[in-house]
Amino acid sequence: MPRDKSHINSLKKGLAIIRMFSLQSSISLSGISSAQGMSVGSAHRYLKTLHSLGYIKQNVENKRYQLTPKILELGFYALKDMGLRKRILPYLLEISRKFNITTACSILDGLDILYIERVRSAELVNLDLSTGSRLPVYCTGMGKALLAFLPSGLQEALIEKLELRPLTPHTITRKETLRKELAMIKERGYATCRQELSLGVESIAAPIFNNQQVEAAISFNLPNMGTGKKHAMEKVLVSHLLKTARDVST
């Protein structure tokens, strides 16, 4: 195929390097060089340019490269104008105020979930997350809700790529266990996260659909209280969660 002279190949390569970080949080120089089919010297020049612009940083201990929060600027305005955010925000605000819980909405991006909206409550346990934050898909309620309702082929392809690292003693670390849980989530319509991401943090989550395809997920953080009270509270919240997901779906 003849080369399109209107294309800037160096820009294409730079964006390809940035896209690599959607599949893993940190990458070595040799890894980028190998994946992009370029010499180590060329890869280093691209990384040095991205570093000088503030979009990546290098870990001084292991020399691997990571994205910086500045990368969010590239997608912030797109997120700002997303119709989903406009649809979901009133519901998140209402539920957060009514029950004094943290509510959130995220989309799937590679092997992570990407927060597009989050309404914080005054609850004691609250992770420092905001629009643009990313978390692993396998150990979050929203991540599991998104995975559970993907087409089976795509779901399995993503599971095969996952590295199930134990973030807490409750994190799922076996892929077969994850597959069984995703099947259960799809059957009942919502996911739970029982301290799999962080101790003391639990949530329930449900998928949001667009033209019968999973578009995003919504989650409610469960408050810290006695087991009996929390069980009763969860039943109430699940009802609101599923209704909200239905109302927001198109």
Secondary structure, 3 states (H helix, E strand, C coil): CCCCCCCCHHHHHHHHHHHHCCCCCEECHHHHHHHHCCCHHHHHHHHHHHHHCCCEEECCCCCCEEECHHHHHHHHHHHHCCHHHHHHHHHHHHHHHHHCCCEEEEEEECCEEEEEEEECCCCCCCCCCCCCCEEEHHHCHHHHHHHHCCCHHHHHHHHHHCCCCCCCCCCCCCHHHHHHHHHHHHHHCCEEEECCCCCCCEEEEEEEEECCEEEEEEEEECCCCCHHHHHHHHHHHHHHHHHHHHHHCC
